[in-house]
Amino acid sequence: MRNLFAFLYRHHVFFVFILLEIIAFGILIQSHYYQGSRFYSSTQAWSGKTLTYIQNSVDYFSLKKINHLLAEENAQLRNRISSTSIPHTEATAFPYEYISAKVIKNAYNNRNNYITINKGRLNGIEKGMGVCVSEGVVGIVREVSDHYATVMSVLNKHAVISSRFAKSNHFGEIVWDGKSHHFAQLRSVEKYVDVSIGDTLTTNSFSSIFPEGILLGTVNRFERNESDNFYDIEVDLSVDYSNIDYVFVIKNLQGKERLELESKLKENE
C-alpha cells in the first residue's frame, strides 16, 4: 500500500492533467451540439462493433456445443422416422436405433483406415454395428471399450458393403482398392445388368448391419471385362471421408435374432 501511495504522489501531476482533460472534454461535448453528436455516434459505432466481435467470438466457441446438440437431435429424428414413416409391418421387421457420436480420430490415406468415436459400450455401442452420416455409409464398428469405439472405414481392404442399384435392385459389393478416398469399386455385377454413369447405389437388405436405402455413391465409370461375365465399375463415394465430424451408429434391435437364425441354416448345410 505504501508503494501505491508513493507511486501516486510521484506522478500526481500527470494524473491531475488526465483528469482535467477528461473534464474539459466532457464540457466540450455537452456545450457544443456538433461535437457532442459526433462523439455519441462514434461511441455507438465503436460499441456496436465491439459487441459484434464479442458475440461472434462467443458464437464461435459455442459451435462445438451446438454441433453436439444438432447431432443428438438428428439421431432422435432418425429414430422417429425409422418407427413412424413406414408401414407398421415394415417398422417392426426392420427396427433400427441411431446413436450419435463424435469422431475424435480419422484416417483416410492408409490402406486400412479406421475412425475412432467418443462413445462405446456404456452408450450401447457393440461390435459389428453400422456407422453412417447424412451423406451415406461410413463403416462398421470393429472394437469397443466402455467409452470409445473404433470403426473400420469403407476405405479399408477388409470392408465389403453389400449394395444395390436404386433403379433396378440388382446387387453388388462395394470394395476399396486403396488408391483414392473419393472412389471405390463395385464388383459381382453381371454383364446383363443395365448400368449407366450416374446410377445411384444404396445399401440393401442382404445385411443386417445397415437399413436398406442408405446412400453409397454413384457410378463414375464402367467397362465390360471381356475375360469374365462381370463389369469393372468405379463408384464415386457419397461421403467425403476426409471431413467427418459427427456420425450415427446404427443398432439393429433384431439383428442378433436374424444372425442366430441364419447361422442355424449354415450348420444344417
C-alpha positions in Angstrom: 0.0 0.0 0.0 2.9 2.4 0.8 4.3 1.8 -2.6 1.0 2.6 -4.2 0.8 6.0 -2.4 4.4 6.7 -3.3 3.6 6.0 -7.0 0.5 8.2 -7.0 2.4 11.1 -5.3 5.3 10.8 -7.7 3.0 11.0 -10.7 0.3 13.2 -9.3 0.8 16.0 -11.8 0.2 13.6 -14.7 -3.0 12.2 -13.2 -4.3 15.7 -12.5 -3.6 16.5 -16.1 -5.5 13.5 -17.3 -8.5 14.3 -15.0 -8.6 17.9 -16.2 -8.5 16.7 -19.9 -11.5 14.4 -19.2 -13.4 17.2 -17.6 -12.7 19.6 -20.4 -13.7 17.0 -23.0 -16.9 16.4 -21.1 -17.7 20.1 -21.0 -16.9 20.4 -24.7 -19.3 17.7 -25.9 -22.1 18.9 -23.6 -21.9 22.5 -24.6 -21.4 22.1 -28.4 -24.1 20.2 -30.3 -21.9 19.2 -33.3 -19.0 17.8 -31.2 -21.5 16.0 -28.9 -23.4 14.3 -31.8 -20.2 13.2 -33.5 -18.9 11.8 -30.2 -22.1 9.9 -29.4 -22.4 8.5 -33.0 -18.7 7.4 -32.9 -19.2 5.8 -29.5 -22.3 3.9 -30.6 -20.5 2.7 -33.8 -17.4 1.6 -31.8 -19.5 -0.1 -29.1 -21.6 -1.8 -31.8 -18.5 -3.2 -33.5 -17.1 -4.3 -30.1 -20.3 -6.1 -29.2 -20.4 -7.7 -32.6 -16.9 -9.0 -32.2 -17.6 -10.3 -28.8 -20.8 -12.1 -29.9 -19.0 -13.6 -32.9 -16.4 -14.9 -30.5 -19.0 -16.4 -28.2 -20.8 -18.0 -31.2 -17.6 -19.5 -32.5 -16.6 -21.1 -29.2 -20.2 -22.4 -28.7 -20.2 -24.2 -32.1 -18.9 -27.4 -30.5 -21.9 -27.5 -28.2 -24.3 -26.6 -31.0 -22.9 -29.3 -33.2 -23.3 -31.8 -30.4 -26.9 -30.8 -29.8 -27.7 -30.9 -33.5 -26.2 -34.4 -33.8 -28.2 -35.6 -30.8 -31.4 -34.1 -32.3 -30.7 -35.6 -35.7 -30.3 -39.0 -34.1 -33.7 -38.6 -32.3 -35.3 -37.5 -35.6 -33.9 -40.6 -37.4 -35.3 -42.8 -34.6 -38.7 -41.2 -35.0 -38.6 -41.5 -38.8 -37.5 -45.1 -38.6 -40.5 -46.1 -36.4 -43.3 -43.8 -37.9 -42.7 -43.0 -41.5 -43.1 -46.6 -42.9 -45.9 -49.1 -42.5 -46.2 -50.8 -39.2 -45.3 -54.2 -40.5 -42.1 -52.9 -42.1 -41.2 -50.9 -39.0 -41.4 -53.9 -36.8 -39.5 -56.0 -39.3 -36.6 -53.6 -39.5 -36.3 -51.8 -36.2 -33.2 -49.6 -36.1 -32.0 -47.2 -33.5 -29.5 -44.4 -34.2 -26.8 -43.2 -31.7 -24.9 -40.0 -32.4 -21.2 -39.9 -31.7 -18.3 -37.5 -32.4 -15.3 -38.5 -34.5 -12.1 -37.9 -32.4 -9.7 -39.6 -34.8 -10.0 -40.2 -38.6 -7.6 -41.8 -41.1 -8.3 -41.9 -44.8 -4.9 -42.1 -46.6 -3.8 -45.5 -45.4 -4.6 -48.9 -47.0 -6.6 -49.9 -44.0 -8.3 -46.9 -42.4 -10.1 -46.6 -39.1 -12.1 -44.0 -37.3 -12.3 -43.5 -33.5 -15.6 -42.2 -32.0 -16.2 -40.9 -28.4 -18.9 -43.4 -27.5 -18.6 -47.1 -26.5 -20.1 -50.0 -24.7 -21.7 -47.8 -22.0 -23.6 -45.9 -24.7 -25.0 -49.1 -26.3 -22.3 -49.4 -29.0 -21.5 -53.0 -30.0 -19.0 -54.6 -32.4 -20.5 -55.1 -35.9 -22.8 -52.1 -35.9 -23.0 -49.9 -39.0 -22.0 -46.3 -39.0 -23.2 -43.6 -41.3 -23.6 -39.9 -41.8 -26.3 -37.9 -43.6 -24.4 -38.3 -46.9 -24.1 -42.1 -46.6 -22.3 -45.1 -45.2 -19.1 -44.6 -43.2 -18.1 -48.1 -42.0 -18.6 -50.8 -39.4 -17.7 -50.9 -35.7 -14.7 -53.2 -35.1 -13.6 -52.8 -31.5 -15.4 -51.3 -28.4 -14.4 -50.1 -25.0 -16.5 -48.6 -22.3 -16.2 -45.0 -23.7 -14.8 -45.4 -27.2 -15.1 -47.5 -30.3 -13.1 -47.9 -33.5 -14.8 -48.1 -36.9 -13.5 -49.9 -39.9 -14.0 -47.3 -42.7 -15.3 -48.2 -46.1 -11.7 -47.2 -47.1 -10.3 -50.5 -45.8 -9.3 -53.6 -47.8 -11.3 -55.7 -45.4 -14.5 -53.7 -45.8 -17.2 -55.2 -48.1 -20.5 -53.4 -48.2 -23.5 -55.1 -49.9 -25.2 -52.7 -52.2 -27.9 -52.4 -54.9 -28.8 -50.2 -57.8 -31.6 -47.9 -56.9 -33.2 -48.2 -60.3 -33.1 -51.9 -60.8 -32.4 -53.6 -57.4 -29.5 -55.6 -58.9 -26.9 -56.1 -56.2 -23.2 -55.9 -55.9 -20.4 -55.4 -53.4 -18.6 -52.2 -52.6 -14.8 -52.7 -52.0 -11.9 -50.3 -52.0 -8.6 -50.6 -53.9 -6.7 -48.2 -51.7 -6.0 -45.6 -54.4 -8.3 -42.7 -53.8 -10.6 -41.8 -50.9 -13.1 -40.4 -53.4 -13.7 -43.7 -55.3 -14.4 -47.3 -54.6 -15.1 -50.4 -56.8 -18.3 -52.3 -57.3 -17.9 -56.0 -58.0 -20.1 -59.0 -58.7 -22.3 -57.1 -61.2 -23.0 -59.4 -64.2 -22.9 -58.1 -67.8 -26.6 -58.5 -68.4 -27.4 -55.7 -65.8 -28.2 -52.3 -67.3 -25.5 -49.9 -66.0 -25.2 -46.2 -66.7 -23.0 -43.5 -65.5 -24.7 -41.7 -62.6 -26.7 -44.7 -61.4 -27.3 -44.5 -57.6 -26.1 -47.2 -55.3 -27.6 -47.8 -51.9 -27.4 -50.4 -49.1 -29.7 -53.5 -49.5 -31.5 -55.8 -47.1 -28.9 -58.7 -47.5 -27.0 -57.5 -44.5 -28.5 -56.9 -41.0 -25.9 -54.1 -40.4 -27.4 -51.3 -42.4 -31.0 -50.4 -43.1 -31.9 -50.6 -46.8 -31.6 -47.5 -48.8 -28.6 -45.6 -47.3 -26.6 -43.9 -50.0 -23.2 -45.3 -51.0 -22.4 -43.4 -54.2 -23.0 -43.2 -57.9 -21.4 -44.9 -60.9 -18.5 -42.8 -62.1 -17.3 -45.1 -64.9 -17.6 -48.7 -66.0 -16.5 -51.2 -68.7 -17.3 -54.7 -69.6 -14.5 -57.1 -68.9 -14.2 -59.5 -71.8 -12.4 -62.1 -69.8 -15.3 -62.8 -67.5 -19.0 -62.1 -67.1 -18.8 -59.1 -64.8 -18.4 -55.4 -65.1 -15.5 -53.3 -63.9 -17.3 -50.4 -62.1 -15.9 -47.4 -60.3 -18.1 -45.7 -57.8 -18.0 -42.0 -56.8 -18.5 -42.3 -53.0 -21.1 -40.1 -51.5 -19.2 -39.4 -48.3 -16.2 -37.1 -48.0 -14.1 -39.3 -45.7 -11.6 -36.6 -45.2 -14.2 -34.4 -43.5 -16.3 -36.4 -41.0 -17.2 -34.7 -37.7 -20.3 -36.5 -36.2 -21.7 -39.9 -37.2 -24.7 -42.1 -36.4 -24.1 -45.6 -35.1 -26.9 -47.9 -36.3 -28.3 -50.5 -33.9 -30.5 -53.2 -35.4 -32.7 -54.2 -32.5 -33.4 -57.6 -34.0 -30.1 -58.2 -35.6 -29.0 -60.9 -33.2 -32.2 -62.9 -33.8 -31.6 -62.8 -37.5 -27.9 -63.8 -37.3 -28.8 -66.7 -34.9 -31.5 -68.0 -37.3 -29.2 -67.7 -40.4 -26.3 -69.4 -38.5 -28.6 -72.4 -37.9 -29.1 -72.8 -41.6 -25.4 -72.8 -42.2 -24.9 -75.5 -39.6 -27.5 -77.7 -41.2 -25.9 -77.5 -44.7 
